[in-house]
Amino acid sequence: MTTRIPSIALLKAQARRLREDAWDAGGELTHAQALEQIAHAYGYRDWNTVMGVAGNRMPGPPVEVGQRVGGHYLGQAFEGTVIGLSMTGDGRYHLTLHFDEPVDVVTFESFSAFRQRVNATIDPVGLSPAKTSNGRPQLQLRLDPPGRPAPDRMKAG
């Protein structure tokens, strides 16, 4: 079975996240070590090899229809499924997500508004260009390399 290789930007974003997770766990991981681990996760010998493969093709979308994803929507953690995907023409993607559990998109204690299906635009690394009032992307997808379990907790930013 061949694992689909994401864009170089997404591979580097995964390496940054790997370093952050190591730091949060009290460890230390250099940028070069994180890149090598990402290459190994995709079944390649080293970072140079995966760069050669990923760099010699047109980048594709960061997700596929039917793919399970997690992340944050309006600051709330979610797990769900990509049920629609199209390219917008400017290097971004329009996607439709169906959350496993409805997400409360309102932060006020006296009011709630739950969403289970949302439409959003994302860039090649899974972030929406639209921002919330605190400057964070409205949608942040967690795009883990293959074989790497999702963390128990998600950072809201």
C-alpha positions as CSV (number, residue, x, y, z in Angstrom):
1,M,0.0,0.0,0.0
2,T,1.4,3.4,-0.9
3,T,0.8,6.3,1.4
4,R,-0.2,9.6,-0.3
5,I,2.6,12.2,0.3
6,P,1.3,15.6,1.2
7,S,2.8,18.9,0.1
8,I,6.2,20.1,1.4
9,A,4.4,22.8,3.4
10,L,2.2,20.2,5.1
11,L,5.2,17.9,5.8
12,K,7.1,20.8,7.4
13,A,4.0,21.8,9.4
14,Q,3.8,18.2,10.7
15,A,7.5,18.4,11.7
16,R,6.8,21.7,13.6
17,R,3.9,20.0,15.4
18,L,6.1,17.0,16.3
19,R,8.7,19.4,17.8
20,E,6.0,21.2,19.8
21,D,4.6,17.9,21.1
22,A,8.1,16.8,22.2
23,W,8.7,20.2,23.9
24,D,5.3,19.9,25.7
25,A,6.2,16.4,26.9
26,G,9.5,17.7,28.4
27,G,11.7,16.4,25.6
28,E,13.8,18.1,23.0
29,L,13.7,17.4,19.3
30,T,15.8,19.4,16.7
31,H,14.2,20.5,13.5
32,A,16.3,18.1,11.5
33,Q,15.3,15.2,13.8
34,A,11.6,16.1,13.4
35,L,12.0,16.2,9.6
36,E,13.7,12.8,9.6
37,Q,10.9,11.3,11.7
38,I,8.3,12.6,9.3
39,A,10.1,11.0,6.4
40,H,10.2,7.7,8.2
41,A,6.5,7.9,9.1
42,Y,5.8,8.1,5.3
43,G,8.1,5.1,4.7
44,Y,11.1,7.0,3.3
45,R,14.7,6.6,4.2
46,D,15.4,10.2,5.0
47,W,14.1,13.8,4.6
48,N,16.0,14.3,1.3
49,T,14.3,11.3,-0.3
50,V,10.8,12.5,0.8
51,M,11.6,16.0,-0.5
52,G,12.5,14.6,-3.8
53,V,9.2,12.7,-4.1
54,A,7.1,15.6,-2.7
55,G,8.9,18.3,-4.6
56,N,8.5,16.6,-8.0
57,R,4.7,16.8,-8.2
58,M,1.9,19.2,-8.0
59,P,0.7,19.6,-4.4
60,G,-2.7,18.1,-3.7
61,P,-5.3,18.9,-1.1
62,P,-4.3,18.3,2.5
63,V,-7.4,16.0,3.0
64,E,-9.6,13.6,1.0
65,V,-13.3,13.0,1.0
66,G,-14.0,10.3,3.6
67,Q,-10.9,11.1,5.6
68,R,-11.2,11.2,9.4
69,V,-9.8,14.5,10.8
70,G,-9.7,16.4,14.1
71,G,-8.8,19.9,15.1
72,H,-10.4,23.1,16.3
73,Y,-13.4,24.9,14.9
74,L,-14.0,28.4,16.4
75,G,-11.7,27.3,19.3
76,Q,-13.7,24.1,20.1
77,A,-12.0,20.7,19.6
78,F,-13.7,18.3,17.2
79,E,-13.3,14.9,15.5
80,G,-15.1,14.3,12.2
81,T,-15.2,13.3,8.6
82,V,-14.5,15.2,5.4
83,I,-17.7,14.8,3.3
84,G,-17.0,17.4,0.6
85,L,-13.9,18.9,-1.0
86,S,-13.2,21.2,-4.0
87,M,-10.4,23.5,-5.1
88,T,-11.3,27.2,-5.0
89,G,-8.8,28.3,-7.8
90,D,-6.5,30.3,-5.6
91,G,-4.6,27.4,-4.1
92,R,-7.2,26.9,-1.3
93,Y,-9.8,24.3,-0.8
94,H,-13.5,24.5,0.2
95,L,-14.5,21.6,2.4
96,T,-17.5,20.3,4.2
97,L,-17.0,18.6,7.6
98,H,-19.4,16.4,9.5
99,F,-18.5,16.4,13.3
100,D,-18.9,13.2,15.3
101,E,-20.5,15.3,18.0
102,P,-22.1,18.8,17.6
103,V,-19.7,21.6,18.5
104,D,-20.9,24.7,20.5
105,V,-19.7,27.6,18.5
106,V,-20.7,30.2,21.1
107,T,-18.4,31.0,24.0
108,F,-21.1,32.7,26.2
109,E,-22.3,30.7,29.2
110,S,-25.9,31.8,28.8
111,F,-26.2,30.9,25.1
112,S,-25.3,28.0,22.9
113,A,-25.4,27.3,19.2
114,F,-24.4,23.8,18.1
115,R,-23.1,22.9,14.7
116,Q,-22.5,19.4,13.4
117,R,-21.9,20.1,9.7
118,V,-19.8,23.1,8.6
119,N,-18.3,24.5,5.4
120,A,-15.0,26.2,5.4
121,T,-12.1,27.2,3.2
122,I,-8.6,26.0,4.1
123,D,-5.1,26.5,2.8
124,P,-2.7,23.6,1.9
125,V,-1.7,23.1,5.6
126,G,-5.3,22.9,6.9
127,L,-5.8,26.4,8.3
128,S,-8.7,28.7,7.3
129,P,-7.7,32.1,6.1
130,A,-10.7,33.5,8.0
131,K,-9.8,34.5,11.6
132,T,-11.8,34.7,14.8
133,S,-11.9,38.0,16.8
134,N,-8.8,36.8,18.8
135,G,-6.8,36.3,15.5
136,R,-6.8,32.5,15.4
137,P,-7.9,30.7,12.3
138,Q,-11.6,29.7,12.4
139,L,-10.7,26.2,11.4
140,Q,-7.5,24.4,12.3
141,L,-7.2,20.8,11.0
142,R,-4.9,18.4,12.8
143,L,-3.1,16.6,10.0
144,D,-1.0,13.8,11.5
145,P,1.5,11.8,9.6
146,P,0.5,8.1,9.0
147,G,0.9,5.7,12.0
148,R,1.1,8.6,14.5
149,P,-1.7,8.5,17.0
150,A,-3.6,11.7,17.6
151,P,-2.8,13.3,20.9
152,D,-5.3,13.1,23.7
153,R,-5.5,16.8,23.9
154,M,-5.5,19.6,21.3
155,K,-4.1,23.0,21.6
156,A,-6.5,25.8,20.9
157,G,-4.0,27.8,19.1
